[in-house]
Amino acid sequence: MSAVAHLRHARTFDSLRKHHNYRLYFAGQIVSITGTWVQSVAQAWLIIELTHSPVAVGFLALCQFGPFALFGLLGGVVSDRLDNRRTLMATQSASMVFAGALAVLTLSHVVQEWEVFALAAANGMSLVFDTPARQAFTIQMVGRDELPNAIALNSSIFNASRVMGPGLGGLIIAGAGVGVCFAVNGASYLAVLAGLLLMDESRLHRVRRAEQRPTLFRGLVEGLAYARHTPVVRLVILLMLVVATISINFNVVLPILASRTLNAGPAVFGLISACFGGGALVGALLSASLARADMRVLLVAAGGFGIAELVLAPVHGVAVACVLLVFAGSCFSLYTSNSNSAVQLSTPDHLRGRVLSLYSYVFFGTAPLGGLLAGWLSARGGTELAFIVAGATALLMTLLGVVWSRRWLDRNAGQPDTWSTVAAASHQQHA
């Protein structure tokens, strides 16, 4: 059976076939996330034009991710207090305003670097509330049975946009300038807002909220306590904390790989970036075709990701690097999609936003620290040292995950070896 036929007969697109609200959401996200990647390329290019300083580009990244590092955990507390759909409408509207303001300033030829930094930080602040609400809203659109499938499809949107968005952004910059990129991104939010407004609320799966809304501090403590005392969530978050910080820093390592290790220019950088993104898209679609979130898939993917980095370490040829990056990207998506599903399926409704904010925090909030580490390792020993440390870390954490899963299976002999089984047990204990 061909790959196309397999996708047609597999459950890869079940969430889209079965759920009207998710179809609206999916279509809006395709447009919006592509616009986000277009703006990301244009912002960095604009800062280079205004300052001619690589350090300023690094500071731009700090402005974008700094708010999540500072306030990311509080976003989940707010998410559990508010309606997720309305929260998303507010955060997406705010991001549209920020993109529109940057477009007006740039097209008017009056933009200054501090304004770009300020608007990047403001948009980063909106993501503090957008990220947990968006992730928690997925289960409301598709329910528990299709949740792993929808999470994988969400990942496929992100990775497809990562392949197409930067290239589209480069074409727009070359043909019309950076200001038009910001205008395009601002307009792209209309697709998301239209999808949210057109949803049939009666088809949304209801979630149980706490009878009393927690204070910010108490809500934060409750979320941390639940993650600490729930084995599935604790394992997944600890694995992600270490792997995301040390092993997933391709935004830092790939430019160095292209320019110094491969002795190439921006064309090769674009090629290897697209290979990783394309592999991640394949991995997301493979994850969507699985019947359920599976512990073995998660651990095998994490181990495969580490092996790919170790094999990539001594490589100095573009073709071999591209093949390995496709494989690494596939393992990356399989690992992250199953991790996200495990956390969501293990968490009761009234805590989901807080626990997801913790998961997102270890995934995104550690990016500044991980980027510094990857840069330091690359400066000391090139990308070879950076990939060796990253790959060895991923393999070590995989081994620890295997040890834990074996212990769990020994205590629960005869039950299916899937995250769904473990998650259901945890969910029932804390419901």
C-alpha positions as CSV (number, residue, x, y, z in Angstrom):
1,M,0.0,0.0,0.0
2,S,1.4,3.4,-0.9
3,A,2.0,6.1,1.7
4,V,-0.9,8.2,0.3
5,A,-3.2,5.2,0.4
6,H,-2.1,4.5,4.0
7,L,-2.9,8.0,5.1
8,R,-6.2,7.8,3.4
9,H,-7.2,4.6,5.3
10,A,-5.5,5.3,8.6
11,R,-6.9,7.5,11.3
12,T,-4.5,10.3,10.6
13,F,-7.2,12.9,10.0
14,D,-9.9,11.5,12.3
15,S,-10.2,14.7,14.2
16,L,-10.8,16.7,11.1
17,R,-13.4,14.2,9.7
18,K,-15.4,13.9,13.0
19,H,-15.3,17.4,14.5
20,H,-16.7,20.5,12.9
21,N,-15.2,22.9,15.4
22,Y,-11.8,21.4,15.0
23,R,-12.0,21.8,11.2
24,L,-12.6,25.5,11.7
25,Y,-9.7,25.8,14.2
26,F,-7.3,23.8,12.0
27,A,-8.0,25.9,9.0
28,G,-7.4,29.1,10.9
29,Q,-4.2,27.8,12.4
30,I,-2.8,26.9,9.0
31,V,-3.1,30.6,7.9
32,S,-2.1,32.2,11.2
33,I,1.0,30.1,12.0
34,T,2.3,30.6,8.5
35,G,1.9,34.3,9.1
36,T,3.7,34.0,12.4
37,W,6.7,32.4,10.7
38,V,6.7,35.2,8.1
39,Q,6.8,37.8,10.8
40,S,9.5,36.0,12.7
41,V,11.8,36.1,9.7
42,A,10.9,39.7,9.0
43,Q,11.5,40.9,12.6
44,A,15.0,39.5,12.7
45,W,15.8,41.0,9.3
46,L,14.4,44.4,10.4
47,I,16.6,44.4,13.5
48,I,19.6,43.6,11.4
49,E,18.8,46.5,9.1
50,L,18.3,48.9,11.9
51,T,21.2,47.9,14.1
52,H,23.6,45.8,12.0
53,S,24.2,43.9,15.3
54,P,23.9,40.1,15.8
55,V,23.7,40.8,19.6
56,A,20.5,42.8,18.9
57,V,19.0,39.8,17.2
58,G,19.7,37.8,20.3
59,F,18.1,40.5,22.4
60,L,15.0,40.2,20.2
61,A,14.8,36.5,21.0
62,L,15.0,37.5,24.7
63,C,12.1,39.9,24.3
64,Q,10.1,37.2,22.6
65,F,10.6,34.4,25.0
66,G,11.5,36.3,28.2
67,P,7.9,36.9,29.3
68,F,7.2,33.2,29.1
69,A,10.3,32.4,31.2
70,L,9.1,34.9,33.8
71,F,5.3,34.5,33.9
72,G,4.6,31.2,32.0
73,L,3.5,29.3,35.0
74,L,0.9,32.0,35.9
75,G,-0.7,31.7,32.5
76,G,-2.1,28.3,33.3
77,V,-3.7,29.5,36.5
78,V,-5.5,32.2,34.5
79,S,-6.5,29.6,31.9
80,D,-8.2,27.4,34.5
81,R,-10.2,30.4,35.7
82,L,-11.5,31.6,32.3
83,D,-13.3,30.2,29.3
84,N,-10.6,29.0,26.9
85,R,-12.3,30.0,23.7
86,R,-12.9,33.6,24.9
87,T,-9.3,33.7,26.2
88,L,-8.0,32.7,22.7
89,M,-10.1,35.4,21.1
90,A,-8.6,38.0,23.4
91,T,-5.0,36.8,22.9
92,Q,-5.3,36.4,19.2
93,S,-6.8,39.9,18.9
94,A,-4.0,41.3,20.9
95,S,-1.4,39.7,18.7
96,M,-3.2,41.0,15.6
97,V,-3.0,44.6,17.1
98,F,0.7,44.2,17.8
99,A,1.5,43.0,14.3
100,G,-0.6,45.8,12.8
101,A,1.2,48.4,14.9
102,L,4.6,47.1,13.7
103,A,3.3,47.1,10.1
104,V,2.2,50.8,10.4
105,L,5.5,51.9,12.0
106,T,7.5,50.0,9.3
107,L,5.5,51.0,6.3
108,S,5.6,54.7,7.5
109,H,9.4,54.4,7.7
110,V,9.5,55.7,11.3
111,V,10.2,52.4,13.1
112,Q,13.0,52.3,15.7
113,E,14.6,49.3,17.3
114,W,13.2,49.9,20.7
115,E,9.7,49.8,19.3
116,V,10.4,46.4,17.7
117,F,11.7,45.1,21.0
118,A,8.7,46.5,22.9
119,L,6.1,45.0,20.5
120,A,8.0,41.6,20.6
121,A,7.8,41.6,24.4
122,A,4.1,42.6,24.3
123,N,3.4,39.7,21.9
124,G,5.4,37.4,24.1
125,M,3.3,38.4,27.1
126,S,0.1,37.5,25.2
127,L,1.6,34.1,24.5
128,V,1.9,33.5,28.3
129,F,-1.9,33.3,28.3
130,D,-2.5,32.0,24.8
131,T,-0.4,28.9,25.0
132,P,-2.1,27.0,27.9
133,A,-5.5,28.1,26.8
134,R,-4.8,26.9,23.2
135,Q,-3.5,23.5,24.4
136,A,-6.4,23.0,26.9
137,F,-9.0,24.0,24.3
138,T,-8.0,21.0,22.1
139,I,-9.7,18.5,24.3
140,Q,-12.9,20.6,24.3
141,M,-13.0,20.5,20.5
142,V,-12.3,16.7,20.0
143,G,-12.8,15.0,23.4
144,R,-10.5,12.5,25.1
145,D,-10.6,9.7,22.4
146,E,-9.3,11.9,19.6
147,L,-7.0,14.1,21.7
148,P,-3.7,12.4,20.7
149,N,-4.7,12.6,17.1
150,A,-5.6,16.3,17.3
151,I,-2.4,17.1,19.2
152,A,-0.3,15.4,16.4
153,L,-2.3,17.3,13.8
154,N,-1.6,20.6,15.6
155,S,2.1,19.7,15.5
156,S,1.8,19.0,11.7
157,I,0.4,22.5,11.2
158,F,3.4,24.1,13.1
159,N,6.0,22.0,11.2
160,A,4.4,22.5,7.8
161,S,4.3,26.2,8.5
162,R,8.0,26.1,9.6
163,V,8.9,24.7,6.2
164,M,6.8,27.2,4.2
165,G,6.7,30.3,6.3
166,P,10.3,31.4,6.3
167,G,10.6,30.9,2.6
168,L,7.4,32.9,2.0
169,G,8.7,35.6,4.3
170,G,12.0,35.9,2.4
171,L,10.1,36.3,-0.9
172,I,7.9,39.0,0.6
173,I,10.9,40.8,2.0
174,A,12.7,40.7,-1.3
175,G,9.6,41.8,-3.3
176,A,7.7,44.2,-1.0
177,G,9.7,44.8,2.1
178,V,9.4,43.8,5.8
179,G,6.4,46.0,6.5
180,V,4.2,44.0,4.2
181,C,5.3,40.8,6.2
182,F,3.9,42.3,9.4
183,A,0.7,43.3,7.6
184,V,0.3,39.8,6.2
185,N,0.7,38.4,9.7
186,G,-1.8,40.8,11.2
187,A,-4.3,39.8,8.6
188,S,-3.7,36.1,9.2
189,Y,-5.2,36.4,12.7
190,L,-8.6,37.1,11.1
191,A,-8.7,33.4,10.0
192,V,-8.3,32.2,13.6
193,L,-10.8,34.7,15.0
194,A,-13.3,33.8,12.3
195,G,-12.9,30.1,13.1
196,L,-13.4,30.7,16.8
197,L,-16.5,32.9,16.2
198,L,-18.1,30.3,13.8
199,M,-17.7,27.4,16.2
200,D,-20.9,25.7,17.5
201,E,-20.6,25.9,21.3
202,S,-23.1,23.1,21.7
203,R,-20.6,20.7,20.1
204,L,-17.8,21.6,22.5
205,H,-17.0,19.0,25.1
206,R,-17.7,20.4,28.5
207,V,-14.9,20.5,31.1
208,R,-15.3,20.5,34.8
209,R,-14.1,23.6,36.6
210,A,-13.2,23.9,40.3
211,E,-16.2,25.0,42.4
212,Q,-14.1,27.8,43.8
213,R,-11.7,29.7,41.5
214,P,-8.2,29.5,43.0
215,T,-6.1,32.5,43.8
216,L,-3.0,32.9,41.6
217,F,-0.7,31.6,44.3
218,R,-2.9,28.7,45.4
219,G,-3.7,27.7,41.9
220,L,0.1,27.7,41.0
221,V,0.8,25.5,44.1
222,E,-2.0,23.1,43.2
223,G,-0.7,22.6,39.7
224,L,2.9,22.0,40.8
225,A,1.7,19.6,43.5
226,Y,-0.4,17.6,41.1
227,A,2.6,17.3,38.6
228,R,4.9,16.3,41.4
229,H,2.6,13.5,42.8
230,T,1.3,12.1,39.5
231,P,3.9,9.6,38.2
232,V,3.1,10.0,34.5
233,V,3.1,13.8,34.5
234,R,6.2,13.9,36.7
235,L,8.2,11.6,34.4
236,V,7.1,13.3,31.1
237,I,7.9,16.8,32.5
238,L,11.3,15.8,34.0
239,L,12.2,14.2,30.7
240,M,11.1,17.2,28.7
241,L,12.9,19.6,31.1
242,V,16.3,18.0,30.5
243,V,15.8,17.1,26.8
244,A,14.4,20.5,25.9
245,T,17.1,22.4,27.7
246,I,20.1,20.4,26.5
247,S,19.1,18.5,23.3
248,I,16.5,20.7,21.5
249,N,18.4,23.8,20.5
250,F,18.3,23.6,16.7
251,N,17.5,27.3,16.3
252,V,21.0,28.0,17.7
253,V,23.0,25.0,16.4
254,L,21.7,24.8,12.8
255,P,23.1,28.3,11.7
256,I,26.5,27.3,13.2
257,L,26.3,23.9,11.5
258,A,25.7,25.5,8.1
259,S,28.2,28.3,8.4
260,R,31.1,26.7,10.2
261,T,30.8,22.9,10.1
262,L,29.5,22.7,6.5
263,N,31.3,25.9,5.4
264,A,28.2,27.0,3.5
265,G,26.0,30.0,3.2
266,P,22.4,30.9,3.8
267,A,21.1,28.7,1.0
268,V,22.3,25.6,2.8
269,F,21.1,26.9,6.1
270,G,17.6,27.2,4.6
271,L,17.9,23.7,3.1
272,I,18.9,22.0,6.4
273,S,16.3,23.9,8.3
274,A,13.7,22.7,5.8
275,C,14.9,19.1,6.2
276,F,14.4,19.2,9.9
277,G,11.0,20.9,9.5
278,G,10.0,18.4,6.8
279,G,11.0,15.5,9.0
280,A,9.0,16.9,11.9
281,L,6.0,17.2,9.6
282,V,6.3,13.5,8.7
283,G,6.7,12.6,12.4
284,A,3.6,14.6,13.3
285,L,1.5,12.8,10.6
286,L,2.8,9.4,11.8
287,S,1.9,10.3,15.3
288,A,-1.6,11.3,14.2
289,S,-2.1,7.9,12.5
290,L,-1.5,6.0,15.7
291,A,-4.5,4.6,17.5
292,R,-3.5,6.1,20.8
293,A,-0.6,7.8,22.6
294,D,1.9,5.1,23.3
295,M,4.7,5.0,25.9
296,R,6.9,2.8,23.7
297,V,6.7,5.3,20.8
298,L,7.6,8.2,23.1
299,L,10.7,6.4,24.4
300,V,11.8,5.0,21.0
301,A,11.4,8.5,19.5
302,A,13.4,10.1,22.3
303,G,16.1,7.5,21.8
304,G,16.1,7.9,18.1
305,F,16.4,11.6,18.4
306,G,19.5,11.2,20.6
307,I,21.0,8.7,18.2
308,A,20.5,11.1,15.2
309,E,22.3,13.8,17.1
310,L,25.2,11.6,18.0
311,V,25.6,10.4,14.4
312,L,25.3,13.9,13.1
313,A,28.1,15.2,15.3
314,P,31.1,14.2,13.1
315,V,29.3,14.9,9.8
316,H,30.7,17.5,7.4
317,G,28.7,16.7,4.3
318,V,25.5,18.5,3.4
319,A,23.7,15.4,1.9
320,V,24.3,13.2,5.0
321,A,23.4,16.0,7.3
322,C,20.1,16.5,5.5
323,V,19.1,12.8,5.8
324,L,19.9,12.8,9.5
325,L,18.0,16.0,10.1
326,V,14.9,14.5,8.4
327,F,15.2,11.5,10.8
328,A,15.8,13.8,13.8
329,G,12.8,15.9,12.9
330,S,10.5,12.9,12.7
331,C,11.7,11.6,16.1
332,F,11.2,15.1,17.5
333,S,7.6,15.3,16.5
334,L,6.8,11.7,17.6
335,Y,8.4,12.4,21.0
336,T,6.8,15.8,21.7
337,S,3.3,14.8,20.4
338,N,3.1,11.8,22.6
339,S,4.5,13.8,25.6
340,N,1.8,16.4,25.2
341,S,-0.9,13.7,24.9
342,A,0.4,12.0,28.0
343,V,0.2,15.1,30.1
344,Q,-3.3,16.1,28.9
345,L,-4.8,12.6,29.3
346,S,-3.4,12.3,32.8
347,T,-4.8,15.6,34.1
348,P,-8.3,16.4,35.3
349,D,-10.2,19.2,33.6
350,H,-9.9,21.7,36.5
351,L,-6.1,21.5,36.6
352,R,-5.3,21.1,32.9
353,G,-4.4,24.7,32.2
354,R,-2.0,24.8,35.1
355,V,-0.3,21.5,34.3
356,L,0.0,22.4,30.6
357,S,1.5,25.7,31.5
358,L,4.2,23.8,33.5
359,Y,4.8,21.5,30.5
360,S,5.0,24.5,28.2
361,Y,7.3,26.3,30.6
362,V,9.9,23.5,30.6
363,F,9.6,23.3,26.8
364,F,9.7,27.0,25.9
365,G,10.8,28.8,29.1
366,T,14.1,27.0,29.2
367,A,15.0,28.1,25.6
368,P,17.2,31.1,26.7
369,L,19.3,28.9,29.0
370,G,19.5,26.1,26.5
371,G,20.4,28.4,23.7
372,L,23.3,29.9,25.8
373,L,24.5,26.3,26.6
374,A,24.4,25.3,23.0
375,G,26.2,28.4,21.9
376,W,28.9,27.9,24.5
377,L,29.4,24.2,23.6
378,S,29.6,25.2,19.9
379,A,32.2,27.9,20.7
380,R,34.3,25.4,22.7
381,G,34.2,22.4,20.5
382,G,32.1,23.2,17.4
383,T,28.8,21.6,16.6
384,E,30.4,18.2,17.1
385,L,30.6,18.8,20.8
386,A,27.2,20.4,21.0
387,F,25.6,17.4,19.2
388,I,27.5,14.8,21.3
389,V,26.3,16.4,24.6
390,A,22.8,16.8,23.2
391,G,22.5,13.2,21.9
392,A,24.1,11.6,24.9
393,T,21.7,13.5,27.2
394,A,18.6,12.4,25.2
395,L,19.8,8.8,25.3
396,L,20.4,9.0,29.1
397,M,16.9,10.4,29.7
398,T,15.4,7.7,27.4
399,L,17.2,5.0,29.6
400,L,15.7,6.5,32.7
401,G,12.3,6.5,31.1
402,V,12.6,2.9,30.2
403,V,13.6,2.0,33.7
404,W,10.5,3.8,35.1
405,S,8.2,2.2,32.6
406,R,9.5,-1.3,33.3
407,R,8.8,-0.7,37.0
408,W,5.3,0.5,36.2
409,L,4.6,-2.5,34.1
410,D,5.9,-4.8,36.8
411,R,3.3,-3.3,39.2
412,N,0.5,-3.4,36.6
413,A,1.2,-6.7,34.9
414,G,-1.3,-7.6,32.1
415,Q,-2.4,-4.1,31.3
416,P,-1.7,-2.6,27.9
417,D,1.6,-0.7,27.5
418,T,0.2,2.6,26.5
419,W,0.1,6.1,27.9
420,S,-3.7,5.9,27.6
421,T,-3.8,3.2,30.2
422,V,-1.5,5.0,32.6
423,A,-3.2,8.3,32.0
424,A,-6.6,6.9,32.6
425,A,-5.5,5.4,36.0
426,S,-4.0,8.8,37.0
427,H,-7.1,10.7,35.9
428,Q,-9.5,8.4,37.8
429,Q,-7.4,8.8,41.0
430,H,-7.5,12.6,40.9
431,A,-10.9,13.2,39.3
